[in-house]
Amino acid sequence: MARSDARPPTVPHRIRTLLRRRSAPGVRPEPGRRAHPLARAAGLVAVVVGGAWLGLLTVGVVRAPVGPVNTTMGLHPSVDGGTEIRIPPLGALSLDTHTAPFRLRVDVDQLDAERSRDLVDHPERISGLQDAIAEDVGDGILTLAVRSGAAVVVGATALGLIVYRRPRRALAAGGLALALLATSGATAWATWNPNSVLEPRFSGLLSSAPSVVGNARSIVSDFDVYQQELARLVTNVTKLYDATSTLPAYQPDPTTIRVLHVSDIHLNPASWEIIASLVDQYEIDVIVDSGDTMDHGTKAENRFLDPVADLGAPYIWVRGNHDSRDTQTYLSGLDGVHVLDEGRAVDVAGLRFAGIGDPQFTPDRSKPQGGKAAAERAGVQLAAEIRDHRRAGKPVDVAVVHDPQAARKVDGVVPLALSGHIHKQRTWLMELGTRLRTEGSTGGGGLRALEGKKPDPIETSVLYFDRDSRRLQAWDEIRLGGLGLTTAEVSRHLVKENQPGGASPAPSGSGSGSPSVPSTAEASPRRSGGDR
């Protein structure tokens, strides 16, 4: 019987045929031809999702004004969706606004001074602020949706070209990415929960917000009151900026060394604007910060310190009882910052400074606090280090500490000691001749200023030193009204005693001012200035 030619080829024959096809010149195998359909589908899903994610992270971000602030909006992959509002350096606010595979993140970048001032100049617009904010948010989200659509298409298409090297499959990946985003958006729309603002979750420093501003339900139910308070807050912040931008500046002798003494900022972001303004107007040579720049000393607060590098003058700093070791390490890495601790001395702007950090860290309640005794021991250690510097032929001109109790222990070993801690401007000439100056709160008590009926004033001082003798000649005390007040006061004080046991050199570039500081008592300055 003849063999039939229709008999199917054997398996080895199929393999040989396939190998001949793959090795034939000009014949290119299709990628993934032998892959299982599920594997091909999984690979396509990975390309679509991965490309869409890369596109969103790369170009899927928009900057949008919302009321008086500038924000950055973006979509980020998420399992449970929701909205996150981040307010550096205070923390974040999370809302369960929707359920979708993406999270809406809004970063509050900065207060726009021009738009804020416009609200102050036209108070009738405050009543429409809620509607304006809602419109701004809507415009921002619409722009974000369009940009995100383009971002996922570009990202998935680009990744598809890299993986498949075929334009048709790459375009298919881009189309699927756009369909995925549209489906996710429809899911978010269907699950949108406008009542989520009533049950926010706070993180970072904002975790204490409910105890400060009340729960969200109270804010919503009393929105009229809340709106009035919001308007008042915007007005006060704007007036605060205006007051500091036009402070009268004293022009001493050109050779005089000018030192700006600040302290106890306590995480008030307005302080950096004030300090930068004073550095520019008074032509400050060096800034001295006697501590408590932070409030809790957490790593989340560290970004608050970044403006220090751009203030326009070298920055000398000692640790306060609200500043952690992590705060100190972070500041040490910033340009132009000199951290003083353990009696370390530095020469800046023609003066030699030495200081020691506060031995206590008040926010850490797990460790017992040393109180007055710990501060005094730190002062004794600093005094010993200053004596060593003097014996080495490098006398210290200014000692810097946080607690005045520590400063009392350097009496007689240095002409001038600077401190903070008590949130009041005070000056003493101590028993052995050292002048002790404590600075007020340059942060107006910090974030707590929003809690009290009469917030602390914002206080700082400009110190004038003779370049030859390196002794204090005069100082200007600057006092700004806290939130709700618009006063700006500057008072001049001249020095008679510039060194222990000696007479004062003649002031360089002096002028008329308030009477000299009493030789043995706390200074009682006369305030000048008034409502702006």
C-alpha positions in Angstrom: 0.0 0.0 0.0 1.4 3.4 -1.0 2.2 5.8 1.9 0.0 8.8 2.1 1.7 12.2 1.5 -0.9 13.9 3.7 0.5 12.5 6.9 1.3 15.3 9.3 5.0 16.0 9.9 6.6 14.7 13.0 7.6 16.8 16.0 11.3 16.8 15.1 10.3 17.9 11.6 8.4 20.9 13.0 11.4 21.9 15.1 13.8 21.7 12.2 11.4 23.8 10.1 11.1 26.4 12.9 14.8 26.6 13.3 15.3 27.1 9.5 12.8 29.9 9.5 14.4 31.6 12.5 17.9 31.3 11.0 16.9 32.4 7.5 18.4 35.8 6.4 15.9 38.6 6.4 13.4 36.7 8.5 12.9 38.3 12.0 10.9 36.3 14.6 8.0 38.1 16.2 8.8 39.0 19.8 6.9 36.8 22.2 5.6 34.4 19.5 6.2 31.4 21.7 5.1 33.1 24.9 1.9 32.0 26.6 -1.1 34.4 26.1 -1.3 35.1 29.8 2.4 35.9 29.9 2.0 38.3 27.0 -1.0 39.9 28.6 0.8 40.3 31.9 3.8 41.9 30.1 1.5 44.4 28.3 -0.2 45.3 31.6 3.2 45.9 33.2 4.3 48.1 30.3 1.0 50.1 30.5 1.0 50.6 34.2 4.8 51.2 34.5 4.8 53.7 31.6 1.8 55.5 32.9 3.3 55.8 36.4 6.6 57.1 35.0 4.7 59.6 32.9 2.8 60.9 35.9 5.9 61.2 38.0 7.9 63.0 35.2 5.4 65.4 33.6 2.1 64.9 35.3 2.4 67.7 37.8 0.7 71.2 37.6 1.2 74.3 39.6 -2.0 76.1 40.4 -2.9 79.1 42.6 -5.6 78.3 45.1 -6.9 81.5 46.9 -3.9 83.3 48.4 -1.5 80.3 48.2 0.5 78.6 45.4 0.1 74.9 45.2 1.5 71.9 43.2 -1.0 69.2 42.2 -0.2 65.6 41.1 -1.6 62.1 40.8 0.3 59.2 42.4 -0.3 55.5 42.3 -2.3 54.3 45.4 -4.2 51.2 46.5 -7.0 53.1 48.3 -7.1 56.5 46.7 -7.9 59.6 48.7 -6.4 63.1 48.8 -3.3 64.2 50.7 -2.6 67.9 51.4 1.0 68.6 52.4 1.9 71.8 54.2 5.7 71.9 54.8 7.0 72.0 57.5 3.9 71.4 59.5 2.9 68.0 58.1 0.0 66.6 56.0 -3.7 66.3 56.0 -5.3 63.1 54.5 -8.9 62.9 53.3 -10.9 59.8 52.1 -12.3 61.7 49.2 -12.5 58.8 46.7 -11.6 55.2 45.9 -9.4 54.7 42.9 -5.9 53.4 42.0 -4.5 56.9 42.3 -4.1 59.5 45.1 -4.4 63.3 44.5 -1.6 65.1 46.3 -1.6 68.8 46.8 1.6 70.5 48.1 1.1 74.0 49.5 4.2 75.8 48.4 4.0 79.4 49.6 1.7 82.3 50.4 1.4 84.7 47.5 2.0 88.1 49.1 0.4 90.1 46.2 -2.8 88.1 46.2 -3.0 88.3 50.0 -2.4 92.0 50.0 -5.2 92.3 47.4 -7.6 90.7 49.8 -6.6 93.1 52.5 -7.0 96.1 50.2 -10.4 94.9 49.1 -12.0 93.3 52.2 -15.3 92.9 50.3 -13.7 90.1 48.3 -13.3 88.0 51.5 -17.0 87.0 51.4 -16.4 85.4 48.0 -13.2 83.7 49.0 -14.8 80.3 49.5 -16.3 80.3 45.9 -13.0 81.6 44.5 -11.0 78.8 46.2 -13.5 76.2 44.9 -13.2 77.6 41.4 -9.4 77.6 41.7 -9.4 74.0 42.8 -11.7 73.0 40.0 -9.5 74.7 37.4 -6.4 73.1 38.8 -8.0 69.6 38.8 -9.2 70.1 35.2 -5.7 71.1 34.1 -4.2 68.2 36.0 -6.6 65.8 34.3 -5.6 66.9 30.8 -1.9 66.9 31.7 -2.1 63.5 33.4 -3.9 62.1 30.3 -1.0 63.3 28.1 1.5 62.1 30.6 0.3 58.5 30.8 0.0 58.3 27.0 3.5 59.6 26.5 4.9 57.4 29.3 3.3 54.1 28.2 4.0 54.7 24.5 7.7 55.5 25.2 8.1 52.4 27.4 6.2 50.3 24.8 8.7 51.4 22.1 11.6 50.5 24.3 10.2 47.0 25.2 8.5 45.9 21.9 10.3 48.1 19.3 7.1 48.1 17.3 5.1 51.4 16.9 1.8 49.7 16.7 2.2 47.9 20.0 3.6 51.0 21.6 0.6 53.1 20.5 -1.7 50.3 21.8 0.1 50.6 25.2 -0.5 54.4 25.2 -4.2 53.9 24.3 -4.6 51.4 27.1 -2.9 53.7 29.5 -5.3 56.5 28.6 -8.3 54.1 29.0 -7.0 53.0 32.4 -6.7 56.6 33.5 -10.2 57.4 32.3 -11.7 54.4 34.0 -9.9 55.3 37.2 -11.2 58.9 36.9 -14.8 57.6 36.5 -14.3 55.4 39.5 -13.1 58.4 41.6 -16.1 60.4 40.4 -18.5 57.7 41.3 -17.0 57.2 44.8 -16.4 60.9 45.5 -17.2 61.7 49.2 -17.6 65.4 49.8 -18.1 64.7 53.6 -14.5 63.4 53.9 -13.5 66.9 55.0 -15.3 66.3 58.3 -13.0 63.4 59.2 -9.5 64.4 58.2 -6.4 62.5 59.4 -3.4 64.7 60.5 0.3 63.8 60.5 3.5 65.5 61.5 3.1 68.7 63.6 -0.5 69.0 62.3 -1.4 66.0 64.5 -2.0 68.6 67.3 -4.3 70.7 65.0 -7.6 69.4 66.4 -6.8 70.5 69.9 -5.8 74.0 68.5 -8.5 74.8 65.9 -11.3 72.4 67.0 -12.7 69.5 65.2 -13.6 69.7 61.5 -17.3 69.4 62.2 -17.3 72.5 64.3 -15.4 74.4 61.5 -18.0 73.3 58.9 -21.0 74.1 61.1 -19.6 77.5 62.1 -18.2 78.4 58.7 -19.2 82.0 59.0 -17.0 82.5 62.1 -14.2 80.4 60.5 -14.4 82.6 57.3 -14.0 85.8 59.4 -11.0 84.3 61.3 -9.4 83.2 58.0 -9.8 86.7 56.7 -8.3 88.2 59.9 -5.3 85.8 59.7 -4.6 86.7 56.1 -4.9 90.4 56.9 -2.5 90.1 59.9 0.1 88.1 58.0 0.1 90.6 55.2 0.4 93.6 57.5 3.2 91.9 59.3 5.2 91.6 56.0 4.4 95.2 55.2 5.5 96.4 58.6 8.9 94.7 58.3 9.6 95.9 54.8 9.7 99.6 55.8 11.4 99.6 59.2 13.6 102.6 59.7 17.3 101.7 59.5 20.1 103.4 61.4 23.3 104.1 59.5 26.3 103.9 61.8 29.9 104.4 60.9 30.8 102.2 57.8 33.5 100.3 59.7 31.1 99.2 62.5 30.4 95.5 62.7 26.7 94.8 62.7 25.3 91.7 64.4 21.7 90.7 64.2 20.7 88.8 67.4 17.6 86.5 67.0 16.3 83.8 69.2 13.3 81.5 70.0 11.9 81.4 66.4 9.9 78.3 67.4 9.1 77.3 63.8 7.4 80.6 62.7 8.0 80.8 58.9 7.4 84.5 58.9 10.6 85.0 60.9 12.8 84.2 57.8 11.2 87.1 55.9 11.7 89.4 58.8 15.4 88.4 59.2 16.1 88.7 55.5 14.6 92.2 55.5 16.6 93.3 58.4 19.9 91.8 57.0 19.3 93.9 53.9 18.2 97.2 55.5 20.8 97.2 58.3 23.7 95.7 56.2 24.1 92.9 58.8 27.6 91.2 58.9 26.6 88.2 60.9 23.4 86.7 62.4 23.5 85.1 65.9 20.7 82.7 66.8 20.6 81.7 70.5 18.4 78.6 70.0 14.9 77.2 70.1 14.7 77.6 66.3 12.4 74.5 66.3 9.5 73.4 68.4 9.8 69.6 68.7 13.2 69.0 67.1 11.8 66.2 64.8 13.3 65.3 61.4 10.0 66.5 59.8 10.9 70.0 60.9 14.3 70.1 59.3 13.2 71.5 56.0 12.0 74.6 57.9 15.7 75.4 58.3 16.6 75.6 54.5 16.1 79.4 54.2 19.0 80.0 56.6 21.4 79.5 53.7 19.8 82.3 51.7 19.5 85.0 54.4 22.5 87.0 53.1 24.8 86.8 56.1 26.8 84.1 58.0 24.6 82.3 60.6 25.9 81.4 64.1 23.7 79.0 66.1 23.5 77.3 69.4 21.1 74.5 70.4 18.1 75.4 72.5 16.0 73.1 74.7 13.5 72.7 71.8 16.3 71.8 69.3 17.4 68.2 69.0 20.8 66.8 68.1 19.3 65.9 64.7 18.4 69.6 64.2 22.0 70.5 65.0 23.4 67.9 62.5 21.1 69.2 59.8 22.1 72.9 60.4 25.8 71.9 60.3 25.4 70.8 56.7 23.9 74.1 55.5 26.1 76.7 53.7 27.2 79.6 55.8 26.1 78.1 59.2 28.5 77.9 62.2 27.2 75.6 64.9 28.7 76.3 68.4 28.8 73.6 71.0 31.1 72.3 73.7 32.9 75.7 73.8 33.8 75.7 70.1 35.0 79.1 68.9 34.8 80.7 65.4 36.0 83.9 63.9 33.3 85.6 61.8 33.1 89.2 60.5 36.0 90.3 62.7 34.6 88.9 66.0 35.3 85.7 67.9 32.3 83.8 69.1 32.2 80.8 71.4 29.1 78.9 72.6 27.6 75.7 74.0 24.2 74.0 73.3 21.5 73.7 75.9 22.1 70.4 77.8 18.3 69.8 78.0 15.9 68.7 75.3 12.4 69.5 76.7 10.2 67.7 74.1 11.8 64.3 75.1 9.7 63.6 78.2 11.3 60.1 78.5 14.4 61.6 80.0 14.6 63.6 83.2 15.3 67.3 82.8 18.3 68.8 84.6 16.7 72.2 85.2 18.8 75.1 86.5 21.7 72.9 87.6 22.2 71.5 84.1 22.3 75.0 82.6 24.8 76.2 85.2 27.1 73.2 84.5 27.0 74.0 80.8 27.9 77.6 81.7 30.9 76.4 83.8 32.1 74.3 81.0 31.9 77.2 78.5 33.7 79.5 80.9 36.6 77.0 81.2 36.8 76.7 77.4 36.8 80.5 77.0 39.7 80.7 79.5 41.6 78.2 77.4 41.1 80.3 74.3 42.3 83.3 76.1 45.5 81.5 77.3 46.1 80.4 73.8 46.1 84.1 72.7 42.7 84.0 71.1 40.3 85.8 73.4 36.6 85.4 72.8 34.5 88.6 72.2 31.0 87.1 72.5 29.7 84.0 74.3 26.4 82.5 73.0 24.1 80.3 75.0 20.4 79.6 75.1 19.6 79.7 78.9 20.5 82.9 80.8 21.4 80.7 83.7 24.3 79.3 81.7 25.3 82.8 80.7 25.7 83.9 84.3 28.7 81.5 84.6 30.8 83.3 82.0 30.7 86.5 84.0 34.2 88.0 84.1 35.7 85.9 81.3 34.1 87.5 78.3 32.8 91.1 77.6 29.4 90.1 76.2 27.1 87.1 76.6 24.0 86.6 74.4 21.1 84.3 75.3 17.3 83.7 74.8 14.9 81.3 76.3 12.8 83.7 78.4 11.1 85.4 75.3 11.9 88.9 76.7 14.5 91.5 75.8 16.6 92.2 78.8 20.1 93.6 79.5 22.2 93.3 82.7 25.7 94.3 83.6 26.7 91.4 85.8 28.8 91.6 89.0 32.2 90.9 87.3 31.6 93.2 84.4 30.2 91.0 81.7 27.1 92.4 79.9 24.3 89.8 79.5 21.7 90.4 76.8 18.7 88.1 76.4 16.7 88.3 73.2 12.9 88.1 72.9 11.1 85.7 70.6 11.9 86.5 67.0 9.1 84.1 66.1 6.6 85.8 68.4 6.2 82.7 70.4 6.1 80.5 67.3 3.0 78.6 66.2 1.5 79.1 69.7 1.0 82.7 68.7 -2.2 81.7 67.0 -3.6 80.4 70.3 -3.6 83.3 72.6 -5.7 86.5 72.6 -2.6 88.7 72.8 0.3 87.0 70.9 3.8 87.7 71.9 5.6 90.5 69.9 8.3 89.6 67.5 11.6 90.9 68.9 15.2 91.1 67.6 18.2 93.4 68.0 20.9 94.9 65.9 24.2 95.1 67.9 27.0 97.5 66.8 30.6 96.7 67.5 33.7 98.8 67.2 36.0 97.0 64.6 39.2 97.9 66.4 38.3 97.3 70.1 35.7 94.6 69.2 33.5 95.9 72.0 29.8 96.6 71.9 29.1 100.3 71.2 25.3 100.4 70.9 22.3 98.3 70.0 18.8 98.8 68.5 15.9 96.9 69.9 13.3 96.1 67.3 9.8 95.1 68.3 7.0 94.2 65.9 3.4 93.8 67.1 2.3 90.2 67.0 -0.5 89.0 64.8 -3.4 91.4 65.1 -1.1 94.4 65.7 0.7 96.6 63.2 3.3 98.4 65.4 6.9 98.7 64.5 9.2 100.1 67.3 12.9 100.7 67.3 14.8 102.1 70.3 18.5 103.0 70.5 20.8 102.2 73.4 24.4 103.4 73.9 27.0 101.7 76.0 29.2 103.2 78.7 30.9 100.1 79.9 32.4 98.0 77.1 34.8 95.8 79.0 35.2 94.5 82.6 36.7 97.1 84.8 37.3 99.6 82.0 35.7 102.6 80.4 33.8 102.5 77.1 35.5 103.5 73.9 33.7 106.3 72.2 30.8 105.0 70.1 31.6 104.8 66.4 29.0 106.5 64.3 26.7 107.4 67.3 23.8 109.6 67.2 20.9 110.8 69.3 19.1 108.0 71.1 17.6 106.9 74.3 19.6 107.3 77.6 22.4 104.9 78.2 21.9 101.5 79.8 22.1 101.6 83.6 25.4 100.2 84.8 24.1 97.6 87.2 20.4 97.0 86.4 18.2 95.8 83.7 17.8 98.2 80.9 14.5 100.1 80.6 14.4 101.4 77.1 12.1 104.0 75.8 10.1 102.8 72.8 9.8 104.9 69.7 7.6 104.4 66.7 3.9 103.6 66.6 1.0 102.3 64.5 1.6 102.1 60.8 
